[in-house]
Amino acid sequence: MGDATSASEKPTIPITVDFSGGLEMLFSNQKRHSLNIPATDASDKPVTIAFLIDHLTNNLMTDPRSELFVLDKHIRPGILVLINDADWELEGEESYEIQPKDNILFVSTLHGG
């Protein structure tokens, strides 16, 4: 009779997230992650890339140096983001609503010297 288990039964979206250019070192040295993320955020709105960035930082990142990936909860400059092989600038950047089976690629263009 209770809804105690409803939180664990929320719909999810299957996506693939790839990291390249050294970013994989922040995520268990693994380049590809197949994830099931919540379909909606805390406000019951469809999840966006902004939600995904926060989700990755808080749930998947194993390296404590989150500043190498985000600054003020936004992707740091020098990281390219592709959504299904298209520049995220063409898709609405952080406001893009994630769809089932999307492939999100984060590529660092920052190099030490």
N, CA, C and O atoms as CSV, one atom per row, in Angstrom:
chain,resi,resn,atom,element,x,y,z
A,1,MET,N,N,0.787,-1.190,0.000
A,1,MET,CA,C,0.000,0.000,0.000
A,1,MET,C,C,0.835,1.264,0.000
A,1,MET,O,O,0.358,2.321,-0.412
A,2,GLY,N,N,2.045,1.173,0.444
A,2,GLY,CA,C,2.894,2.360,0.487
A,2,GLY,C,C,3.661,2.552,-0.804
A,2,GLY,O,O,3.770,1.638,-1.621
A,3,ASP,N,N,4.189,3.745,-0.977
A,3,ASP,CA,C,5.008,4.053,-2.145
A,3,ASP,C,C,6.484,4.060,-1.792
A,3,ASP,O,O,7.266,4.757,-2.439
A,4,ALA,N,N,6.878,3.308,-0.791
A,4,ALA,CA,C,8.258,3.323,-0.316
A,4,ALA,C,C,9.241,2.873,-1.386
A,4,ALA,O,O,10.386,3.324,-1.386
A,5,THR,N,N,8.827,1.994,-2.301
A,5,THR,CA,C,9.754,1.506,-3.324
A,5,THR,C,C,9.657,2.278,-4.622
A,5,THR,O,O,10.425,2.008,-5.546
A,6,SER,N,N,8.740,3.233,-4.728
A,6,SER,CA,C,8.537,3.930,-5.999
A,6,SER,C,C,9.769,4.699,-6.446
A,6,SER,O,O,10.001,4.843,-7.646
A,7,ALA,N,N,10.561,5.194,-5.510
A,7,ALA,CA,C,11.760,5.947,-5.878
A,7,ALA,C,C,12.736,5.061,-6.642
A,7,ALA,O,O,13.394,5.525,-7.572
A,8,SER,N,N,12.835,3.797,-6.259
A,8,SER,CA,C,13.762,2.901,-6.945
A,8,SER,C,C,13.193,2.410,-8.275
A,8,SER,O,O,13.916,1.835,-9.088
A,9,GLU,N,N,11.912,2.634,-8.494
A,9,GLU,CA,C,11.273,2.180,-9.721
A,9,GLU,C,C,11.083,3.304,-10.734
A,9,GLU,O,O,10.358,3.133,-11.714
A,10,LYS,N,N,11.723,4.445,-10.512
A,10,LYS,CA,C,11.588,5.557,-11.453
A,10,LYS,C,C,12.130,5.138,-12.815
A,10,LYS,O,O,13.100,4.384,-12.892
A,11,PRO,N,N,11.517,5.615,-13.877
A,11,PRO,CA,C,12.007,5.278,-15.224
A,11,PRO,C,C,13.447,5.764,-15.429
A,11,PRO,O,O,13.854,6.803,-14.909
A,12,THR,N,N,14.185,4.993,-16.187
A,12,THR,CA,C,15.569,5.367,-16.497
A,12,THR,C,C,15.752,5.455,-18.011
A,12,THR,O,O,14.922,4.987,-18.792
A,13,ILE,N,N,16.863,6.069,-18.391
A,13,ILE,CA,C,17.220,6.217,-19.798
A,13,ILE,C,C,18.579,5.556,-20.002
A,13,ILE,O,O,19.541,5.902,-19.315
A,14,PRO,N,N,18.674,4.600,-20.944
A,14,PRO,CA,C,19.980,4.000,-21.231
A,14,PRO,C,C,20.785,4.920,-22.161
A,14,PRO,O,O,20.298,5.324,-23.217
A,15,ILE,N,N,22.010,5.240,-21.761
A,15,ILE,CA,C,22.897,6.062,-22.591
A,15,ILE,C,C,24.302,5.499,-22.517
A,15,ILE,O,O,24.617,4.671,-21.663
A,16,THR,N,N,25.141,5.969,-23.436
A,16,THR,CA,C,26.561,5.647,-23.404
A,16,THR,C,C,27.329,6.950,-23.251
A,16,THR,O,O,27.077,7.924,-23.959
A,17,VAL,N,N,28.266,6.950,-22.317
A,17,VAL,CA,C,29.111,8.114,-22.097
A,17,VAL,C,C,30.552,7.691,-22.345
A,17,VAL,O,O,31.024,6.705,-21.778
A,18,ASP,N,N,31.249,8.443,-23.194
A,18,ASP,CA,C,32.652,8.174,-23.505
A,18,ASP,C,C,33.507,9.345,-23.049
A,18,ASP,O,O,33.093,10.503,-23.101
A,19,PHE,N,N,34.722,9.009,-22.596
A,19,PHE,CA,C,35.703,10.013,-22.199
A,19,PHE,C,C,36.977,9.785,-22.995
A,19,PHE,O,O,37.382,8.645,-23.220
A,20,SER,N,N,37.614,10.887,-23.426
A,20,SER,CA,C,38.829,10.780,-24.221
A,20,SER,C,C,39.743,11.955,-23.906
A,20,SER,O,O,39.346,12.898,-23.222
A,21,GLY,N,N,40.960,11.889,-24.405
A,21,GLY,CA,C,41.907,12.974,-24.225
A,21,GLY,C,C,42.452,13.081,-22.809
A,21,GLY,O,O,42.962,14.131,-22.418
A,22,GLY,N,N,42.347,11.999,-22.034
A,22,GLY,CA,C,42.842,11.997,-20.664
A,22,GLY,C,C,41.737,12.068,-19.622
A,22,GLY,O,O,41.986,11.779,-18.452
A,23,LEU,N,N,40.527,12.444,-20.012
A,23,LEU,CA,C,39.434,12.534,-19.038
A,23,LEU,C,C,39.090,11.181,-18.427
A,23,LEU,O,O,38.572,11.107,-17.312
A,24,GLU,N,N,39.381,10.114,-19.165
A,24,GLU,CA,C,39.048,8.790,-18.651
A,24,GLU,C,C,39.743,8.503,-17.320
A,24,GLU,O,O,39.258,7.694,-16.530
A,25,MET,N,N,40.896,9.175,-17.065
A,25,MET,CA,C,41.609,8.940,-15.801
A,25,MET,C,C,40.777,9.393,-14.596
A,25,MET,O,O,41.003,8.930,-13.478
A,26,LEU,N,N,39.826,10.287,-14.819
A,26,LEU,CA,C,38.961,10.748,-13.732
A,26,LEU,C,C,37.821,9.773,-13.460
A,26,LEU,O,O,37.156,9.851,-12.428
A,27,PHE,N,N,37.603,8.852,-14.400
A,27,PHE,CA,C,36.468,7.934,-14.336
A,27,PHE,C,C,36.953,6.487,-14.417
A,27,PHE,O,O,36.622,5.763,-15.356
A,28,SER,N,N,37.726,6.085,-13.439
A,28,SER,CA,C,38.223,4.701,-13.298
A,28,SER,C,C,39.075,4.248,-14.476
A,28,SER,O,O,39.155,3.049,-14.743
A,29,ASN,N,N,39.717,5.180,-15.191
A,29,ASN,CA,C,40.522,4.847,-16.374
A,29,ASN,C,C,39.724,4.036,-17.387
A,29,ASN,O,O,40.271,3.192,-18.097
A,30,GLN,N,N,38.438,4.301,-17.441
A,30,GLN,CA,C,37.545,3.591,-18.359
A,30,GLN,C,C,36.988,4.600,-19.354
A,30,GLN,O,O,36.384,5.601,-18.969
A,31,LYS,N,N,37.199,4.323,-20.642
A,31,LYS,CA,C,36.769,5.257,-21.682
A,31,LYS,C,C,35.272,5.220,-21.931
A,31,LYS,O,O,34.677,6.267,-22.187
A,32,ARG,N,N,34.643,4.061,-21.867
A,32,ARG,CA,C,33.220,3.929,-22.205
A,32,ARG,C,C,32.443,3.439,-20.987
A,32,ARG,O,O,32.843,2.497,-20.302
A,33,HIS,N,N,31.319,4.108,-20.742
A,33,HIS,CA,C,30.431,3.737,-19.650
A,33,HIS,C,C,29.016,3.617,-20.198
A,33,HIS,O,O,28.485,4.565,-20.776
A,34,SER,N,N,28.409,2.452,-20.016
A,34,SER,CA,C,26.999,2.265,-20.365
A,34,SER,C,C,26.203,2.506,-19.090
A,34,SER,O,O,26.357,1.791,-18.100
A,35,LEU,N,N,25.348,3.526,-19.131
A,35,LEU,CA,C,24.645,3.951,-17.928
A,35,LEU,C,C,23.141,3.917,-18.120
A,35,LEU,O,O,22.635,3.999,-19.239
A,36,ASN,N,N,22.448,3.795,-17.018
A,36,ASN,CA,C,21.006,4.010,-16.957
A,36,ASN,C,C,20.818,5.150,-15.972
A,36,ASN,O,O,21.005,4.981,-14.768
A,37,ILE,N,N,20.446,6.312,-16.493
A,37,ILE,CA,C,20.269,7.481,-15.636
A,37,ILE,C,C,18.775,7.746,-15.443
A,37,ILE,O,O,17.961,7.326,-16.266
A,38,PRO,N,N,18.413,8.436,-14.367
A,38,PRO,CA,C,16.992,8.756,-14.177
A,38,PRO,C,C,16.450,9.513,-15.386
A,38,PRO,O,O,17.158,10.321,-15.986
A,39,ALA,N,N,15.197,9.251,-15.740
A,39,ALA,CA,C,14.582,9.919,-16.884
A,39,ALA,C,C,14.173,11.347,-16.551
A,39,ALA,O,O,14.053,12.189,-17.440
A,40,THR,N,N,13.960,11.616,-15.263
A,40,THR,CA,C,13.581,12.957,-14.842
A,40,THR,C,C,14.439,13.399,-13.667
A,40,THR,O,O,14.981,12.575,-12.929
A,41,ASP,N,N,14.554,14.719,-13.506
A,41,ASP,CA,C,15.333,15.262,-12.400
A,41,ASP,C,C,14.451,15.391,-11.154
A,41,ASP,O,O,13.321,14.904,-11.139
A,42,ALA,N,N,14.963,16.041,-10.124
A,42,ALA,CA,C,14.223,16.183,-8.867
A,42,ALA,C,C,12.926,16.969,-9.040
A,42,ALA,O,O,12.009,16.842,-8.229
A,43,SER,N,N,12.849,17.779,-10.095
A,43,SER,CA,C,11.637,18.570,-10.369
A,43,SER,C,C,10.709,17.876,-11.359
A,43,SER,O,O,9.760,18.485,-11.852
A,44,ASP,N,N,10.982,16.591,-11.655
A,44,ASP,CA,C,10.208,15.808,-12.621
A,44,ASP,C,C,10.274,16.362,-14.040
A,44,ASP,O,O,9.366,16.142,-14.841
A,45,LYS,N,N,11.352,17.081,-14.346
A,45,LYS,CA,C,11.574,17.563,-15.712
A,45,LYS,C,C,12.515,16.588,-16.406
A,45,LYS,O,O,13.320,15.937,-15.741
A,46,PRO,N,N,12.431,16.472,-17.740
A,46,PRO,CA,C,13.346,15.570,-18.457
A,46,PRO,C,C,14.802,15.939,-18.172
A,46,PRO,O,O,15.154,17.117,-18.095
A,47,VAL,N,N,15.634,14.919,-18.018
A,47,VAL,CA,C,17.040,15.188,-17.697
A,47,VAL,C,C,17.759,15.802,-18.899
A,47,VAL,O,O,17.449,15.518,-20.056
A,48,THR,N,N,18.723,16.647,-18.578
A,48,THR,CA,C,19.497,17.380,-19.575
A,48,THR,C,C,20.977,17.047,-19.419
A,48,THR,O,O,21.376,16.309,-18.518
A,49,ILE,N,N,21.771,17.605,-20.313
A,49,ILE,CA,C,23.224,17.446,-20.205
A,49,ILE,C,C,23.726,18.052,-18.886
A,49,ILE,O,O,24.651,17.518,-18.274
A,50,ALA,N,N,23.121,19.161,-18.448
A,50,ALA,CA,C,23.510,19.765,-17.160
A,50,ALA,C,C,23.303,18.758,-16.030
A,50,ALA,O,O,24.157,18.629,-15.153
A,51,PHE,N,N,22.168,18.042,-16.044
A,51,PHE,CA,C,21.914,17.003,-15.046
A,51,PHE,C,C,22.979,15.914,-15.151
A,51,PHE,O,O,23.516,15.461,-14.140
A,52,LEU,N,N,23.283,15.494,-16.393
A,52,LEU,CA,C,24.266,14.432,-16.602
A,52,LEU,C,C,25.629,14.828,-16.054
A,52,LEU,O,O,26.293,14.016,-15.409
A,53,ILE,N,N,26.054,16.056,-16.300
A,53,ILE,CA,C,27.357,16.519,-15.810
A,53,ILE,C,C,27.419,16.399,-14.290
A,53,ILE,O,O,28.405,15.913,-13.737
A,54,ASP,N,N,26.362,16.845,-13.624
A,54,ASP,CA,C,26.301,16.754,-12.163
A,54,ASP,C,C,26.274,15.291,-11.723
A,54,ASP,O,O,26.951,14.914,-10.766
A,55,HIS,N,N,25.492,14.470,-12.421
A,55,HIS,CA,C,25.397,13.040,-12.103
A,55,HIS,C,C,26.762,12.354,-12.248
A,55,HIS,O,O,27.168,11.576,-11.385
A,56,LEU,N,N,27.456,12.649,-13.336
A,56,LEU,CA,C,28.770,12.039,-13.553
A,56,LEU,C,C,29.751,12.459,-12.474
A,56,LEU,O,O,30.505,11.637,-11.954
A,57,THR,N,N,29.737,13.730,-12.143
A,57,THR,CA,C,30.669,14.251,-11.138
A,57,THR,C,C,30.410,13.627,-9.770
A,57,THR,O,O,31.352,13.293,-9.051
A,58,ASN,N,N,29.154,13.471,-9.412
A,58,ASN,CA,C,28.809,12.975,-8.076
A,58,ASN,C,C,28.731,11.463,-7.954
A,58,ASN,O,O,28.858,10.932,-6.850
A,59,ASN,N,N,28.525,10.753,-9.064
A,59,ASN,CA,C,28.288,9.309,-8.973
A,59,ASN,C,C,29.288,8.431,-9.718
A,59,ASN,O,O,29.440,7.256,-9.382
A,60,LEU,N,N,29.965,8.971,-10.710
A,60,LEU,CA,C,30.841,8.126,-11.524
A,60,LEU,C,C,32.315,8.491,-11.394
A,60,LEU,O,O,33.184,7.635,-11.558
A,61,MET,N,N,32.595,9.744,-11.102
A,61,MET,CA,C,33.978,10.204,-11.013
A,61,MET,C,C,34.657,9.569,-9.804
A,61,MET,O,O,34.156,9.643,-8.682
A,62,THR,N,N,35.803,8.946,-10.053
A,62,THR,CA,C,36.547,8.298,-8.973
A,62,THR,C,C,37.747,9.130,-8.523
A,62,THR,O,O,38.296,8.886,-7.449
A,63,ASP,N,N,38.154,10.094,-9.319
A,63,ASP,CA,C,39.285,10.965,-8.995
A,63,ASP,C,C,38.751,12.189,-8.252
A,63,ASP,O,O,37.739,12.759,-8.659
A,64,PRO,N,N,39.412,12.602,-7.175
A,64,PRO,CA,C,38.904,13.751,-6.412
A,64,PRO,C,C,39.082,15.101,-7.116
A,64,PRO,O,O,38.554,16.110,-6.650
A,65,ARG,N,N,39.813,15.131,-8.221
A,65,ARG,CA,C,40.102,16.405,-8.903
A,65,ARG,C,C,38.995,16.779,-9.886
A,65,ARG,O,O,39.221,16.841,-11.095
A,66,SER,N,N,37.817,17.024,-9.366
A,66,SER,CA,C,36.669,17.335,-10.229
A,66,SER,C,C,36.878,18.612,-11.033
A,66,SER,O,O,36.242,18.803,-12.069
A,67,GLU,N,N,37.773,19.495,-10.560
A,67,GLU,CA,C,38.030,20.746,-11.291
A,67,GLU,C,C,38.663,20.496,-12.657
A,67,GLU,O,O,38.721,21.406,-13.484
A,68,LEU,N,N,39.135,19.281,-12.903
A,68,LEU,CA,C,39.659,18.941,-14.229
A,68,LEU,C,C,38.526,18.657,-15.221
A,68,LEU,O,O,38.754,18.575,-16.428
A,69,PHE,N,N,37.309,18.509,-14.701
A,69,PHE,CA,C,36.138,18.212,-15.530
A,69,PHE,C,C,35.113,19.347,-15.494
A,69,PHE,O,O,34.548,19.713,-16.525
A,70,VAL,N,N,34.881,19.894,-14.316
A,70,VAL,CA,C,33.881,20.958,-14.163
A,70,VAL,C,C,34.446,22.145,-13.397
A,70,VAL,O,O,35.328,22.003,-12.550
A,71,LEU,N,N,33.910,23.318,-13.718
A,71,LEU,CA,C,34.153,24.539,-12.955
A,71,LEU,C,C,32.784,25.153,-12.689
A,71,LEU,O,O,32.037,25.436,-13.626
A,72,ASP,N,N,32.455,25.357,-11.427
A,72,ASP,CA,C,31.147,25.913,-11.047
A,72,ASP,C,C,29.993,25.148,-11.678
A,72,ASP,O,O,29.044,25.748,-12.184
A,73,LYS,N,N,30.077,23.812,-11.646
A,73,LYS,CA,C,29.032,22.906,-12.146
A,73,LYS,C,C,28.830,22.956,-13.657
A,73,LYS,O,O,27.837,22.435,-14.166
A,74,HIS,N,N,29.752,23.572,-14.373
A,74,HIS,CA,C,29.708,23.609,-15.837
A,74,HIS,C,C,30.972,22.939,-16.374
A,74,HIS,O,O,32.011,22.944,-15.715
A,75,ILE,N,N,30.878,22.365,-17.569
A,75,ILE,CA,C,32.065,21.766,-18.189
A,75,ILE,C,C,33.143,22.837,-18.317
A,75,ILE,O,O,32.883,23.954,-18.765
A,76,ARG,N,N,34.334,22.478,-17.923
A,76,ARG,CA,C,35.411,23.471,-17.970
A,76,ARG,C,C,35.792,23.776,-19.415
A,76,ARG,O,O,35.663,22.919,-20.290
A,77,PRO,N,N,36.257,24.988,-19.660
A,77,PRO,CA,C,36.718,25.332,-21.013
A,77,PRO,C,C,37.817,24.368,-21.455
A,77,PRO,O,O,38.647,23.949,-20.648
A,78,GLY,N,N,37.816,24.023,-22.733
A,78,GLY,CA,C,38.822,23.107,-23.258
A,78,GLY,C,C,38.341,21.673,-23.360
A,78,GLY,O,O,39.077,20.796,-23.812
A,79,ILE,N,N,37.099,21.431,-22.940
A,79,ILE,CA,C,36.515,20.098,-23.081
A,79,ILE,C,C,35.428,20.178,-24.147
A,79,ILE,O,O,34.461,20.928,-24.020
A,80,LEU,N,N,35.611,19.387,-25.198
A,80,LEU,CA,C,34.608,19.303,-26.261
A,80,LEU,C,C,33.557,18.281,-25.856
A,80,LEU,O,O,33.874,17.245,-25.272
A,81,VAL,N,N,32.315,18.579,-26.169
A,81,VAL,CA,C,31.221,17.655,-25.879
A,81,VAL,C,C,30.494,17.367,-27.190
A,81,VAL,O,O,30.044,18.281,-27.882
A,82,LEU,N,N,30.388,16.084,-27.515
A,82,LEU,CA,C,29.648,15.659,-28.699
A,82,LEU,C,C,28.445,14.833,-28.259
A,82,LEU,O,O,28.557,13.946,-27.414
A,83,ILE,N,N,27.301,15.142,-28.848
A,83,ILE,CA,C,26.078,14.397,-28.591
A,83,ILE,C,C,25.736,13.676,-29.895
A,83,ILE,O,O,25.389,14.310,-30.891
A,84,ASN,N,N,25.837,12.358,-29.877
A,84,ASN,CA,C,25.601,11.551,-31.086
A,84,ASN,C,C,26.433,12.078,-32.261
A,84,ASN,O,O,25.923,12.249,-33.368
A,85,ASP,N,N,27.711,12.330,-32.004
A,85,ASP,CA,C,28.699,12.783,-32.984
A,85,ASP,C,C,28.489,14.208,-33.482
A,85,ASP,O,O,29.124,14.612,-34.456
A,86,ALA,N,N,27.614,14.981,-32.840
A,86,ALA,CA,C,27.401,16.385,-33.220
A,86,ALA,C,C,27.849,17.287,-32.069
A,86,ALA,O,O,27.636,16.970,-30.899
A,87,ASP,N,N,28.468,18.405,-32.414
A,87,ASP,CA,C,28.899,19.372,-31.410
A,87,ASP,C,C,27.691,19.786,-30.567
A,87,ASP,O,O,26.629,20.108,-31.099
A,88,TRP,N,N,27.872,19.772,-29.256
A,88,TRP,CA,C,26.743,20.081,-28.375
A,88,TRP,C,C,26.231,21.499,-28.563
A,88,TRP,O,O,25.098,21.793,-28.180
A,89,GLU,N,N,27.031,22.387,-29.141
A,89,GLU,CA,C,26.574,23.752,-29.418
A,89,GLU,C,C,25.419,23.737,-30.417
A,89,GLU,O,O,24.574,24.633,-30.407
A,90,LEU,N,N,25.383,22.721,-31.279
A,90,LEU,CA,C,24.294,22.578,-32.246
A,90,LEU,C,C,23.042,21.973,-31.616
A,90,LEU,O,O,21.956,22.030,-32.194
A,91,GLU,N,N,23.203,21.401,-30.440
A,91,GLU,CA,C,22.108,20.685,-29.783
A,91,GLU,C,C,21.531,21.423,-28.577
A,91,GLU,O,O,20.606,20.923,-27.936
A,92,GLY,N,N,22.067,22.612,-28.256
A,92,GLY,CA,C,21.543,23.358,-27.116
A,92,GLY,C,C,22.415,23.288,-25.879
A,92,GLY,O,O,22.010,23.717,-24.799
A,93,GLU,N,N,23.629,22.741,-26.040
A,93,GLU,CA,C,24.592,22.614,-24.938
A,93,GLU,C,C,23.942,21.960,-23.718
A,93,GLU,O,O,23.333,20.898,-23.843
A,94,GLU,N,N,24.064,22.579,-22.538
A,94,GLU,CA,C,23.614,21.952,-21.293
A,94,GLU,C,C,22.103,21.771,-21.215
A,94,GLU,O,O,21.624,20.992,-20.392
A,95,SER,N,N,21.342,22.473,-22.054
A,95,SER,CA,C,19.884,22.364,-21.986
A,95,SER,C,C,19.337,21.209,-22.838
A,95,SER,O,O,18.134,20.946,-22.818
A,96,TYR,N,N,20.212,20.515,-23.587
A,96,TYR,CA,C,19.765,19.393,-24.415
A,96,TYR,C,C,19.125,18.322,-23.537
A,96,TYR,O,O,19.712,17.897,-22.541
A,97,GLU,N,N,17.925,17.887,-23.907
A,97,GLU,CA,C,17.235,16.827,-23.178
A,97,GLU,C,C,17.716,15.468,-23.678
A,97,GLU,O,O,17.597,15.148,-24.861
A,98,ILE,N,N,18.253,14.688,-22.771
A,98,ILE,CA,C,18.839,13.392,-23.108
A,98,ILE,C,C,17.761,12.414,-23.553
A,98,ILE,O,O,16.687,12.326,-22.959
A,99,GLN,N,N,18.081,11.683,-24.617
A,99,GLN,CA,C,17.172,10.704,-25.210
A,99,GLN,C,C,17.742,9.289,-25.029
A,99,GLN,O,O,18.957,9.127,-24.912
A,100,PRO,N,N,16.882,8.274,-25.006
A,100,PRO,CA,C,17.383,6.907,-24.901
A,100,PRO,C,C,18.406,6.598,-26.003
A,100,PRO,O,O,18.241,6.993,-27.157
A,101,LYS,N,N,19.440,5.897,-25.622
A,101,LYS,CA,C,20.523,5.438,-26.499
A,101,LYS,C,C,21.413,6.556,-27.023
A,101,LYS,O,O,22.175,6.341,-27.965
A,102,ASP,N,N,21.331,7.757,-26.427
A,102,ASP,CA,C,22.263,8.823,-26.799
A,102,ASP,C,C,23.682,8.395,-26.470
A,102,ASP,O,O,23.920,7.637,-25.530
A,103,ASN,N,N,24.616,8.896,-27.262
A,103,ASN,CA,C,26.040,8.724,-26.986
A,103,ASN,C,C,26.612,10.107,-26.726
A,103,ASN,O,O,26.578,10.978,-27.595
A,104,ILE,N,N,27.138,10.303,-25.523
A,104,ILE,CA,C,27.712,11.590,-25.131
A,104,ILE,C,C,29.211,11.384,-24.985
A,104,ILE,O,O,29.656,10.531,-24.217
A,105,LEU,N,N,29.983,12.163,-25.720
A,105,LEU,CA,C,31.441,12.060,-25.703
A,105,LEU,C,C,32.031,13.342,-25.149
A,105,LEU,O,O,31.716,14.438,-25.613
A,106,PHE,N,N,32.897,13.192,-24.145
A,106,PHE,CA,C,33.641,14.306,-23.561
A,106,PHE,C,C,35.108,14.136,-23.949
A,106,PHE,O,O,35.715,13.108,-23.649
A,107,VAL,N,N,35.682,15.147,-24.618
A,107,VAL,CA,C,37.064,15.078,-25.074
A,107,VAL,C,C,37.834,16.267,-24.524
A,107,VAL,O,O,37.458,17.416,-24.750
A,108,SER,N,N,38.904,15.991,-23.808
A,108,SER,CA,C,39.744,17.074,-23.304
A,108,SER,C,C,40.714,17.507,-24.402
A,108,SER,O,O,41.362,16.677,-25.039
A,109,THR,N,N,40.799,18.807,-24.609
A,109,THR,CA,C,41.785,19.358,-25.551
A,109,THR,C,C,42.904,20.050,-24.787
A,109,THR,O,O,43.758,20.708,-25.381
A,110,LEU,N,N,42.894,19.897,-23.457
A,110,LEU,CA,C,43.914,20.518,-22.612
A,110,LEU,C,C,45.113,19.600,-22.504
A,110,LEU,O,O,44.977,18.419,-22.187
A,111,HIS,N,N,46.269,20.138,-22.765
A,111,HIS,CA,C,47.477,19.325,-22.695
A,111,HIS,C,C,48.527,20.061,-21.860
A,111,HIS,O,O,48.676,21.280,-21.944
A,112,GLY,N,N,49.236,19.294,-21.067
A,112,GLY,CA,C,50.328,19.878,-20.288
A,112,GLY,C,C,51.510,20.189,-21.190
A,112,GLY,O,O,51.627,19.668,-22.299
A,113,GLY,N,N,52.359,21.029,-20.699
A,113,GLY,CA,C,53.480,21.386,-21.570
A,113,GLY,C,C,54.741,21.665,-20.844
A,113,GLY,O,O,55.757,21.976,-21.467
